[in-house]
C-alpha cells in the first residue's frame, strides 16, 4: 500500500465554536480524511499569547477535541493531539528562530495588526509565525488546510524551511503546500457582518435547540411586507441556507419567496430546520464525548504518541544538522 499524503492543521482554542468555524474550517478539513492522513491538533501553546485563564484554556481544549470527533474526525485512522503534549515543537521553533530575520517577522499581518490595534505585543505575538512553522515542519505534511487569514503564516513556514535548508546546505525540512479554503469565503453573522465572536453575532454550534432557534429567528432581514416578493440570493438567510440545504431545497425556497406571500420568518424557520438536521447528531455525540473526559484524554494521548513518533525523527535530523547530538545526552 502506498503511503497516504499527510494533511496538518492547528486549531486555536477560543471560546464557543460557532457556525462560521464549522462551515469555514471544520467541515472542509474533515473532508480531507478520505484522501489524506490527517494530523489535527489543538494549538494551546499559541493561545497563550492572549489567554491568561488556565481553567478556560483547559476546558476549551477539551471542547475543541470533542467537537472535531463529534463532527466525524476518525481518530483511529487520523491523529488528534494537543500541541503542548509535544514540547519538541518549541525546540524546533528555536532552531528556526536562528535562521529567521527580525525584519521578516515584522512583516507578519498578525504582528502588524496587534501593533496597529494597540494590543499587547508580547514576544509570543511576535514569534507566533515561528512556532507555527515548527508546528508544521516537525510533521512533514504535504498539505496545510487553513483559512485565508493564515495563508501568510503558512507561506512564512515555507520560507523558514527554505532558509534552514539553505543555511545548512541540505534538504532537511520538507516544504508544505498551503490549501486555502476559498469555497466558503465569509459566513454572514446574525447582523449581516462576517460571523465572528468579536461582533457578538454568532450562532453557536451546540446550543440547546431552543437557543439556536431564537438565534436564527433574530437574523436581520429587511422589512418587506409579507405579500411582497423577496429575493433569497444575497440575503442573510440565503447565504446561510445555501450551506445546509440541497440545491433543490434552495431553489424551492427561492421560488416561493419570489412568488410573494411568504415572510422572512417562514424562511428563517426553514433555515433553522436545515441547520438542526445537520447538527443534531453531532450535538448529541458532542455531549456524550464531553461527558467522558477520561476517554477524551485517552484519544488525545494516542494521537500525541503517534505524532511524537513522526516528530522525533525530524527533530533528530535537525539536531544533528545544526551540530547537536541527535538525542539529549547521546
Ligand atoms: N495560527 C492558527 C490560527 O490562528 C492555528 C495554528 C497553529 C495552525 N499552528 C498551526 C494552523 C499550524 C495550521 C498549521 O488559526
Boltz pocket constraint, residues with backbone or C-beta under 6 A from the ligand:
constraints:
  - pocket:
      binder: B
      contacts: [[A, 8], [A, 9], [A, 10], [A, 11], [A, 12], [A, 43], [A, 46], [A, 131], [A, 132], [A, 135], [A, 136], [A, 144], [A, 145], [A, 146], [A, 150], [A, 153]]
      max_distance: 6.0
